Amino acid sequence: MLSNIRGQKLFGATATLWVLFALTIFLDLASALPQQLFGNGLSRRTGNAPGIGVELEMGKIVIEGKQKLTAEKREKIKGAEMIPTGFAGGPKTNWELTAEVGPLQVMPEAVVDGLKNKVGDHKMKGIGDEIFKFFESWAPCAGKDCKVTIKGFDNLGPWSVKWPKNVPVDLSKFPFGPQVTTAMPLGAVQEILSDTKSKTHNPLASMGALYGSKIKILTKNDFKSFSKIKANDITDEFLGYFSLLTSYCILADFGDPKEGPKRLLPIMPRTDFVAQYTQFIEPKLKNQLSDKKISLYDIVEKVSGAGPKLAKQTFKWKPGTVTKINDNWIGKAEDLKTGTLEVEKFLNYVQGYDKATKKTLTQMDLVKLMDKTMRHGQIGSFGSKMETVLGTSKPAPIFEFRELTPVLGTALGDTMGSYEDKVIEYHKRFAKRSIDVREDADILQEEQMGLS
């Protein structure tokens, strides 16, 4: 009798565990699968559904005011709305014409708003065609008294538009310089970095990155020295973050102070390094870092292959404060004075610990803060903001994909459509892969339990 009761209890407990296990798997699958339709045909979309924005620079068109502008005045104009004089233009679906600034000039830039334009809405091709037609219709004013107003800067006008000298302008051969900003799974970032390094065709990879050959593509094998990092934690996501972080660190010393670190890699994080670290990496390093004998810097130094010299190499900016910030860190005044930031210091603040002094630090992205103070603040400028992997609730950091192949006029619509198609492909693939990784991890755990 007693054995029957025990058997019933054991069966009941086992059944309960199986129900919980099945429910967990179902919820995991539900969060990772593509968007489902409710009965009324509306798609399930989270509030942070991924957007896709594009900037199209028109560097061959120069906008000149009545006086030569200082660098400070040019920076203030950046992003202001630009309105052609005497030209009504055409429809603007989720985009605006704005002022962009170069080292010596102001130029027009068409900006697709990634807050309005969502991945999966399939509007990108139509927007590209729309932008081309806008400039094609505007081009006849080349060679005439062509002017624009720049909203908020009438006092520096009138603004004249200097088109290329070959009039009439052939817009079919006119180069647009694209940059794409969107949320991206870190596993996809790893692949885009790899394609950039190998110059493999990819709409989101730069084929002419200045330091492309020096990009560090990490593998599981690179982390074998760190025995407390679980093998099943070294996922595509893990490798994507470390490949990006390590590449920035080993390239720091190559930086041009006038450009800042944004030019080091053609993939620029808009979500800062600390937010990505705490969300995706920190829990996986908990065991490895718990005894305080190994630091995040130690891991990056080892996997980079750069050796101890990496610690004192520096990110560089042109000294001078553009924006004052209230954030404080050890040695801030000297860092701002010299316009430099040591790699080890940067990584210590990402981790929130200084192994040498055995002191806890407030976690902060010093590259972001230095860039905000000394330039117009682009690296990590979105702070902790993330969106989601398409059709799931899984967070995805936001990146800007830069130095992409220039697009010639009539190809603009198709090319912009290809950007969105590639983003969708990556979101679908890496949402599925996160399930495969969990399944592989479960199998590995079962095998390890069987051996013990």
Order of alpha helices (4+ residues) and beta strands (2+ residues): alpha-beta-beta-alpha-beta-beta-beta-alpha-beta-beta-beta-alpha-alpha-beta-alpha-alpha-alpha-beta-alpha-beta-alpha-beta-beta-alpha-beta-beta-beta-beta-alpha
